[in-house]
């Protein structure tokens, strides 16, 4: 009878370890396929937004296309000029979706 209890106890602890390893593998897969690419994308967007210069053509997340005519660093805002009437719009830095101007990076 003692042999049976010892065998059952050792089998149970093996199941716990296999469950723990399975859960760890699931978290690893989520990290590699969801979290890591999202962090890379965010770093790339932050770099793009921090390198915007006056004169760049930008597109906002709302679809407004314009040219940057001013940068307010203290409030993280850009002033863009849109349309032929030269309408000026203040937008937040996070609202920039893309920069349409190509810069020659000198390194």
C-alpha contacts under 8 A as a table, 3 or more apart, distances in Angstrom:
res1	aa1	res2	aa2	distance
1	X	4	X	5.14
1	X	5	X	6.54
2	X	5	X	5.17
2	X	6	X	6.22
3	X	6	X	5.19
3	X	7	X	6.21
4	X	7	X	5.19
4	X	8	X	6.22
5	X	8	X	5.10
5	X	9	X	6.09
6	X	9	X	5.17
6	X	10	X	6.25
7	X	10	X	5.31
7	X	11	X	6.20
8	X	11	X	5.17
8	X	12	X	6.19
9	X	12	X	5.19
9	X	13	X	6.49
10	X	13	X	5.35
10	X	14	X	6.44
11	X	14	X	5.17
11	X	15	X	6.48
12	X	15	X	5.17
12	X	16	X	6.49
13	X	16	X	5.05
13	X	17	X	6.41
14	X	17	X	5.18
14	X	18	X	6.25
15	X	18	X	5.13
15	X	19	X	6.11
16	X	19	X	5.10
16	X	20	X	6.14
17	X	20	X	4.98
17	X	21	X	6.11
18	X	21	X	5.09
18	X	22	X	6.09
19	X	22	X	5.07
19	X	23	X	6.24
20	X	23	X	5.25
20	X	24	X	6.17
21	X	24	X	5.01
21	X	25	X	6.14
22	X	25	X	5.12
22	X	26	X	6.31
23	X	26	X	5.08
23	X	27	X	6.36
24	X	27	X	5.18
24	X	28	X	6.18
25	X	28	X	4.93
25	X	29	X	6.19
26	X	29	X	5.18
26	X	30	X	6.29
27	X	30	X	5.08
27	X	31	X	6.12
28	X	31	X	5.06
28	X	32	X	6.14
29	X	32	X	5.15
29	X	33	X	6.00
30	X	33	X	5.39
30	X	34	X	5.43
30	X	35	X	6.78
31	X	34	X	5.56
31	X	35	X	4.82
31	X	36	X	5.90
32	X	35	X	6.42
32	X	36	X	5.52
32	X	37	X	7.42
33	X	36	X	6.61
33	X	37	X	6.64
34	X	37	X	5.95
34	X	38	X	6.33
35	X	38	X	5.21
35	X	39	X	6.23
36	X	39	X	5.20
36	X	40	X	6.33
37	X	40	X	5.07
37	X	41	X	6.15
38	X	41	X	5.09
38	X	42	X	6.17
39	X	42	X	5.09
39	X	43	X	6.23
40	X	43	X	5.21
40	X	44	X	6.24
41	X	44	X	5.12
41	X	45	X	6.22
42	X	45	X	5.10
42	X	46	X	6.11
43	X	46	X	5.10
43	X	47	X	6.14
44	X	47	X	5.16
44	X	48	X	6.22
45	X	48	X	5.01
45	X	49	X	6.16
46	X	49	X	5.13
46	X	50	X	6.06
47	X	50	X	5.14
47	X	51	X	6.24
48	X	51	X	5.36
48	X	52	X	6.71
48	X	98	X	7.84
48	X	99	X	7.46
49	X	52	X	5.58
49	X	93	X	6.65
49	X	94	X	7.61
49	X	96	X	6.98
52	X	56	X	6.69
52	X	99	X	7.48
53	X	56	X	5.80
53	X	68	X	7.19
53	X	71	X	7.89
54	X	67	X	7.83
54	X	68	X	5.08
54	X	69	X	5.32
54	X	70	X	6.00
54	X	71	X	7.10
55	X	67	X	5.85
55	X	68	X	5.19
55	X	69	X	6.07
56	X	67	X	5.58
56	X	68	X	5.48
56	X	99	X	6.92
56	X	100	X	7.19
56	X	101	X	5.46
57	X	65	X	7.25
57	X	66	X	5.63
57	X	67	X	4.38
57	X	68	X	6.38
57	X	99	X	6.01
57	X	100	X	5.21
57	X	101	X	5.45
58	X	65	X	5.81
58	X	66	X	5.62
58	X	67	X	6.12
58	X	68	X	7.13
58	X	96	X	6.92
58	X	97	X	7.55
58	X	98	X	5.79
58	X	99	X	4.44
58	X	100	X	5.46
58	X	101	X	7.45
59	X	63	X	6.02
59	X	64	X	5.61
59	X	65	X	4.50
59	X	66	X	6.61
59	X	96	X	6.11
59	X	97	X	5.62
59	X	98	X	5.33
59	X	99	X	6.43
59	X	100	X	7.26
60	X	63	X	5.23
60	X	64	X	5.27
60	X	65	X	6.57
60	X	95	X	5.50
60	X	96	X	4.37
60	X	97	X	4.82
60	X	98	X	6.92
61	X	64	X	7.50
61	X	95	X	5.54
61	X	96	X	5.99
61	X	97	X	4.95
62	X	95	X	7.85
64	X	82	X	7.73
65	X	82	X	6.47
66	X	80	X	5.57
66	X	81	X	5.23
66	X	82	X	4.49
66	X	83	X	7.31
67	X	80	X	5.16
67	X	81	X	5.18
67	X	82	X	6.65
68	X	71	X	7.59
68	X	78	X	6.70
68	X	79	X	5.85
68	X	80	X	4.31
68	X	81	X	6.38
69	X	78	X	7.76
69	X	79	X	5.71
69	X	80	X	5.52
69	X	81	X	6.49
70	X	78	X	5.82
70	X	79	X	4.87
70	X	80	X	6.98
71	X	76	X	7.78
71	X	77	X	6.20
71	X	78	X	4.65
71	X	79	X	6.23
72	X	75	X	5.83
72	X	76	X	5.91
72	X	77	X	5.16
72	X	78	X	6.05
72	X	79	X	7.88
73	X	76	X	5.02
73	X	77	X	6.69
74	X	77	X	7.97
76	X	92	X	6.01
76	X	93	X	5.51
77	X	90	X	6.51
77	X	91	X	5.51
77	X	92	X	4.40
77	X	93	X	5.39
78	X	90	X	5.69
78	X	91	X	5.39
78	X	92	X	6.23
78	X	93	X	6.51
79	X	88	X	6.41
79	X	89	X	5.55
79	X	90	X	4.49
79	X	91	X	6.38
80	X	88	X	5.53
80	X	89	X	5.33
80	X	90	X	6.44
80	X	91	X	7.57
81	X	86	X	5.41
81	X	87	X	5.41
81	X	88	X	4.44
81	X	89	X	6.37
82	X	85	X	7.43
82	X	86	X	5.45
82	X	87	X	5.28
82	X	88	X	6.39
82	X	89	X	7.61
83	X	86	X	5.50
83	X	87	X	6.46
84	X	87	X	7.83
91	X	95	X	6.62
92	X	95	X	5.46
92	X	96	X	7.54
93	X	96	X	5.92
94	X	97	X	7.93
96	X	99	X	7.70
99	X	102	X	7.90
